Amino acid sequence: MRLKTLAAVLGVGAVVACAPVQSGPTNSGTDEQTGQLRVWLFDEVNRAPKEAVVKEAISEFQGKHAGVTVDVQYIQVSSRAERFKAAFSDPKSAPDVAEFGNTDLAGYVSAGGFSELDLGKWDESKDLVPTILDTAKVDGKTYGVPWFVGVRALYYRTDVFTELGLKPPTTLDEIATTAREIRQKKPELIGISAGGKYLFAALPFIWAQGGDLAKSDGGKFTATIDSAEAKAGIAKYTELIKDDICPPATCAGNGGDASVEAFRAGKAAMTIGGDFNRKSVDASSAAGKYGVVPLPGKDKGSVAPAFAGGNLLGVMKGTQRKTLANEFTQLLASKKYQQKMYTAMGNLPTFADVQKQVADSDKFLEPFTKTLQSGTKFVPVTPAWAKIEAQTVVPTMLQEIVTGAKNVDTATADAAKTMNAAFTS
Amino acid sequence: MSVTAKGQGRTAFAYLAPALLILGGLLAYPIYQLVLISLYDYGQEQVSGGAPLEFLGLGNYQKLLGDQQFWTVFGQTVAFAAVCVVGTLLVGAFLAILATRVRTWVRMTLFLAALGAWSTPAVAGSTIWLFLFDANFGFVNEVLGIQGFSWTFDKWTAFGLVAAQVIWCSFPFVMVTLFAGIKAIPGEVLEAAALDGASAFRTAWSVTLPLLKPIILVVTIQSIIWDFKVFTQIYVMTNGGGIAGRNLVLNVYAYQQAFAASEYGLGATIGVVMTVLLLGITMFYLRALKKSGEVL
């Protein structure tokens, strides 16, 4: 008790003496019309085509604005958290415009990093797909322009399916039965490469059953991962990571990349992969002998809601060139440059009409655009989600179930408890 | 106390002042900041000025100590560190003794190999071990004929593998230090023991070991502190704490729960708790030695 008092006294003393550092208000108020506009974009494995399109946009922009130069820095996706945190803490080192992942949005906004965008005066913005634009909103306010979107669908090996006389699954339940049959007849193959850390593959299973991670009640989030619907979906997904489909010793530790890697290596008959995985699969042993269908939903003919991943372009709050930053964002995110980015990188556009155009010209994209049209979903839009993701709450829950450490009821109840703690903190 | 003694005390203090200043700056200030931050709800929003600071007092400590997982991870860390310390000391001591008994070229080879292990960066070393123990393409599985066996899936094989890696990269320090210690024992002492008819075991137990005690003390404390704070090996080899987080140790847990999640207040709390624990363990160890009659 004495110690506690002492600590409390010391604590109060510390507050009076000094508190941890905080950086000042980041809104600069100035709006310069010339000078250097700094832009952060993500680096890619094969960056050259992206860089070429960006350079084209820059020269168009600099042509229209005399005395303005645009400086682009390509930052690593893996260290983005540190880079952005540093930029928010020290506005002087921050860019004016930045590309960022839509799952990071809520955390960045609450950290005071990005400013609200007014898309009203921008004609093209009315063609943005609403569910995709939603991924750029926090509490109804828009903080970014969706630059491209990524969705996942079911990749399967056509040669294996033909040999065994199988058809791609048409309902969620059929995925497990088909996968099991394949592994039974070809024990050297994984039925479907699913991963214990592959959150974006597990989510459609939850959503297809009518469940969700959490529900929002006027901005206040509560975990619903332990609801009956969510549990049904989780049970369906974890059923895949069993010795008769995808052995836990191989699959439990896998995230998205590792799951697709098993398919690329020819070790799996199916996997859940994104439109963005196409190039790497085409450069693998599975090239030329695979097909893609939308991940089937609960009922025959339906599509399981996919996770609408993707990147946004936003204007930093501390920018001293707000107007220029806004204009450059709208130029780079415009229909014209999204079309160019699709040609260069295969990035799916976020405008409904541009999506249709590219899908008409490339049959490969059909399962993905079909998935997009049948409705996508998203993770909870709250800064707490970044915390929940960093603490690997959901992957840990999936792994606990597939290793048998906990059953579905206990694991989901525990996960819900951790999530609620993060929501209320 | 006489006037001269007082003056001497002052002079001594003046000589010590620069060192004290540096120690104060390098040690006291960060610890002060750490404790300070641990008393606040200090996340990314607070750092970048998006939200006001909130003083929690001991709230972070209550939250941490009330968390079941913290205690599980804590227990794992203690057991893991204990295994690593004992393993490092045994391997290091065995090889140090071996080094005193073999020919020069064998000793040189042994030292070069050990220094190689010692100087390998932790990330590189961990990755190389992962390659060696890879389920499908690893050299070890090929030699043992157990292709497809995953060393990192099961909790205990994963911990065992990481412990082996930690021992591998930390035994050279123990070996080199003990070797120097053994070499520094005066020949006449051993000669006297031999003249008195002491057996080799008796000489080792009653002569060599007591003379080496101060050195063993240093390497043990060093090893405890290092192995308690293992991060890289666990993070790299078990992919951030193993399947379902069952291979977490305190440092990785702190990183995942606090720093990756931008909860710097909670992270600082874990830091304070770890500092206090390590200080406690070291103090306990020193006192135990003092009781056994060791002059410190």
Interface residues (C-beta under 8 A of the other chain):
Chain A: K4 A7 A8 G11 A14 V15 C18 A19 P20 V21 Q22 S23 G24 P25 T26 A81 K85 F88 S89 G107 S110 A111 G112 G113 G196 P248 A249 T250 A252 G253 P383 A386 K387 A390 Q391 T392 T396 Q399 E400 T403 A405 S425
Chain B: Q33 V35 L36 I37 L39 Y40 D41 Y42 Q44 E45 Q46 V47 S48 G49 G50 A51 L53 F55 G57 L58 A135 F149 S150 T152 F153 N239 G240 G241 I243 A244 G245 R246 Q256 Q257 A260 A261 S262 E263
